[in-house]
Amino acid sequence: MALWNRFKRAMRSIFGGAVSSMEDPRMILEQNIRELNDQVPQMNENIATVKANVLMLEKEKRRAEETVETLTSKIKAAIDADRDDIAEQKAMRLEKEKENLEGLERQLENARAAYDKSLRVKKSFMREKENKIQEAKDALRAHERAQWQSEVADTMEQFEISGLDQTHDEMIHRLNEETAQSEARMEMALDSVSAEEMQLEEDAERLRASELVDQFKLEMGKEPSSGAGERGEGKREEPSAAPPSETEKREEASKTIGRRERSGS
């Protein structure tokens, strides 16, 4: 006997595990929701049957009450007419109708109690059904969120395992470095151009001012100081002993052009 019990237990463990592995909780919950909703029409049909029984008993009770009233009137009429034989016959029938009426009243009371109970059962069932369906829907939504989170986690793990995240960060860092270098070069070039232009403008303004002063001196009959300015510039260059810069070359060229223009005028 013990061996047989062990064998049955082993079979249940094998097939039970197989069935459990085949079960899909999501599909089972969805099926449970459908079954709960399908039970509502059947329950309504049963309640309608109980209600119909109540209505039928109420009609039979009204007919029995009318029969009792009619027989009572006939018995009284027969007694007034001194027809005791007829009154006795009606009295026996009246007794049976009263017993029937009492039985109908008891059945009607039980039917009404059954109808009220069925309504309470339906109300309780509907409340429980809504709770079960809501629990199932919440569980299904939580399961869907968990699946999505699991997929995201798998994707992140694949990134880390395959080294995509490291390569991605490295390439972004390199691109940022190249962008920063290009922007720095552009800023330096703009600064250089701006400084050179400003220097050229300052030199041009200084040359123009010197030319105006020389013109005033010529008009006043005095010797222009351009030559002195050139000698002064040459004196300032002697201590450094460095070759003339591009700016100085352009300044010298401008002065030469100015002297040629004045000579021509």
C-alpha positions in Angstrom: 0.0 0.0 0.0 2.8 2.4 0.9 4.5 1.6 -2.5 1.3 2.4 -4.3 0.9 5.7 -2.5 4.5 6.6 -3.4 3.8 5.8 -7.0 0.7 8.0 -7.1 2.6 10.8 -5.5 5.4 10.5 -8.0 2.9 10.5 -10.9 1.2 13.6 -9.5 4.5 15.4 -9.1 5.5 14.6 -12.7 2.2 15.5 -14.4 1.6 18.3 -12.0 4.9 19.9 -13.0 4.2 19.4 -16.6 0.8 21.1 -16.3 2.2 23.9 -14.3 4.9 24.6 -16.9 2.2 24.7 -19.6 -0.1 27.1 -17.7 0.0 30.7 -18.8 -1.2 32.9 -15.8 -2.1 35.7 -18.2 -4.3 33.5 -20.3 -5.9 31.9 -17.3 -6.8 35.2 -15.7 -8.3 36.4 -19.0 -10.4 33.2 -19.1 -11.5 33.7 -15.5 -12.7 37.1 -16.4 -14.7 35.8 -19.3 -16.2 33.0 -17.2 -17.2 35.5 -14.5 -19.0 37.7 -17.1 -20.7 34.6 -18.6 -22.2 33.7 -15.2 -24.2 36.9 -15.0 -26.7 36.1 -17.7 -27.3 32.6 -16.2 -27.8 34.1 -12.7 -30.3 36.6 -14.2 -32.2 33.8 -15.8 -32.4 31.9 -12.5 -33.6 35.0 -10.7 -36.2 35.6 -13.4 -37.5 32.0 -12.8 -37.8 32.6 -9.0 -39.6 35.9 -9.7 -42.0 34.2 -12.1 -42.8 31.6 -9.4 -43.6 34.5 -7.0 -45.9 36.1 -9.6 -47.7 32.7 -10.3 -48.3 32.1 -6.6 -49.6 35.6 -6.1 -52.2 35.0 -8.9 -53.2 31.6 -7.4 -53.6 33.2 -4.0 -55.8 35.9 -5.4 -58.0 33.3 -7.1 -58.2 31.3 -3.9 -59.2 34.3 -2.0 -61.9 35.1 -4.5 -63.1 31.5 -4.3 -63.3 31.7 -0.5 -65.3 34.9 -0.7 -67.7 33.5 -3.2 -68.3 30.3 -1.3 -68.8 32.2 1.9 -71.5 34.4 0.2 -73.2 31.3 -1.3 -73.3 29.6 2.1 -74.9 32.6 3.7 -77.4 32.8 0.9 -78.3 29.1 1.2 -78.8 29.5 4.9 -81.0 32.5 4.4 -83.0 30.3 1.9 -83.3 27.5 4.4 -81.2 25.2 2.1 -78.9 23.7 4.6 -78.0 20.9 2.3 -76.5 23.3 -0.2 -74.9 25.2 2.6 -73.3 22.0 3.9 -71.9 21.2 0.4 -70.5 24.7 0.0 -69.1 24.6 3.5 -67.0 21.4 2.8 -65.7 23.0 -0.4 -64.9 26.2 1.5 -62.9 24.3 4.1 -60.7 22.8 1.3 -60.3 26.2 -0.4 -59.2 27.7 2.9 -56.6 25.0 3.4 -55.5 25.6 -0.2 -55.2 29.3 0.5 -53.1 28.7 3.6 -50.8 26.5 1.6 -50.5 29.1 -1.1 -49.7 31.8 1.4 -46.9 29.7 2.8 -45.5 28.9 -0.6 -45.7 32.6 -1.6 -43.9 33.6 1.5 -41.1 31.1 0.8 -41.0 32.2 -2.8 -40.6 35.8 -1.9 -37.9 34.9 0.6 -36.1 32.9 -2.1 -36.4 35.9 -4.5 -35.0 38.3 -1.9 -32.2 35.9 -1.2 -31.4 35.5 -4.9 -31.2 39.3 -5.2 -28.8 39.5 -2.3 -26.7 36.6 -3.7 -26.6 38.4 -7.1 -25.5 41.7 -5.4 -22.8 39.9 -3.5 -21.7 38.0 -6.6 -21.5 41.2 -8.7 -19.4 42.9 -6.0 -17.1 40.0 -5.8 -17.0 39.7 -9.6 -15.9 43.3 -10.0 -13.2 42.9 -7.3 -11.9 39.7 -9.0 -11.9 41.4 -12.4 -10.2 44.5 -11.1 -7.6 42.3 -9.3 -7.0 40.4 -12.5 -6.7 43.6 -14.6 -4.2 45.1 -12.1 -2.2 41.9 -12.2 -2.2 41.8 -16.0 -1.0 45.4 -16.2 1.7 44.8 -13.6 2.8 41.8 -15.6 3.0 43.8 -18.8 5.0 46.5 -17.0 7.3 43.8 -15.6 7.8 42.3 -19.1 8.7 45.8 -20.5 11.1 46.4 -17.7 12.6 42.9 -18.2 13.1 43.7 -21.9 14.8 47.0 -21.0 17.0 45.3 -18.5 18.0 42.7 -21.1 18.8 45.4 -23.6 21.0 47.2 -21.1 22.7 44.0 -20.2 23.4 43.3 -23.8 24.9 46.8 -24.1 27.3 46.2 -21.2 28.2 42.7 -22.3 29.0 43.6 -25.9 30.8 46.8 -25.0 28.5 49.0 -26.9 28.1 51.4 -24.1 31.8 51.9 -23.8 32.3 52.3 -27.5 29.3 54.7 -27.6 30.8 56.9 -24.8 34.2 56.9 -26.4 33.0 58.0 -29.8 30.9 60.7 -28.3 33.9 61.9 -26.3 36.0 62.0 -29.4 33.4 63.9 -31.4 33.1 66.4 -28.6 36.9 66.9 -28.5 37.0 67.5 -32.2 34.1 69.9 -32.1 35.8 71.8 -29.2 39.1 72.0 -31.1 37.3 73.3 -34.3 35.4 75.9 -32.3 38.7 77.0 -30.5 40.5 77.4 -33.8 37.6 79.4 -35.2 37.6 81.7 -32.2 41.4 82.1 -32.4 41.1 82.9 -36.1 38.4 85.4 -35.4 40.3 87.0 -32.6 43.4 87.3 -34.8 41.5 88.8 -37.7 39.8 91.3 -35.4 43.1 92.3 -33.7 44.8 92.8 -37.1 42.0 94.8 -38.5 41.9 97.0 -35.4 45.7 97.5 -35.7 45.3 98.4 -39.4 42.5 100.9 -38.6 44.6 102.5 -35.8 47.6 102.8 -38.2 45.4 104.3 -40.9 43.9 106.8 -38.5 47.4 107.8 -37.2 48.7 108.2 -40.8 45.6 110.2 -41.8 46.1 112.5 -38.7 49.8 113.0 -39.6 48.9 113.9 -43.2 46.4 116.4 -42.0 48.9 118.0 -39.7 51.5 118.1 -42.5 48.9 119.8 -44.8 48.3 122.5 -42.1 52.0 123.1 -41.8 52.4 123.4 -45.5 49.6 125.9 -45.7 51.2 127.8 -42.8 54.6 127.8 -44.6 56.3 125.4 -42.1 58.3 122.3 -42.7 56.3 119.1 -42.5 57.3 116.7 -39.7 56.9 113.5 -41.7 60.6 113.1 -42.1 61.0 113.6 -38.3 58.3 111.0 -37.7 60.1 108.5 -40.0 63.4 109.2 -38.2 61.6 108.8 -34.9 60.2 105.5 -36.0 63.7 104.4 -37.1 65.1 105.4 -33.7 62.6 103.3 -31.9 63.5 100.4 -34.1 67.2 100.6 -33.4 67.2 99.3 -29.8 65.2 96.2 -30.8 67.3 95.4 -33.9 64.4 93.3 -35.1 63.2 93.3 -38.7 60.2 95.5 -39.5 56.8 93.8 -39.0 54.0 93.6 -41.6 52.2 96.5 -39.8 55.3 98.7 -40.0 55.8 97.8 -43.6 52.2 98.8 -44.5 52.7 102.0 -42.4 55.8 102.9 -44.4 54.1 102.2 -47.6 51.2 104.4 -46.7 53.6 107.2 -45.8 55.4 106.9 -49.1 52.1 107.0 -50.9 51.1 110.1 -48.9 54.3 111.9 -49.8 53.8 111.1 -53.5 50.3 112.5 -53.4 51.5 115.7 -51.8 54.3 116.0 -54.3 52.0 115.6 -57.1 49.6 118.2 -55.7 
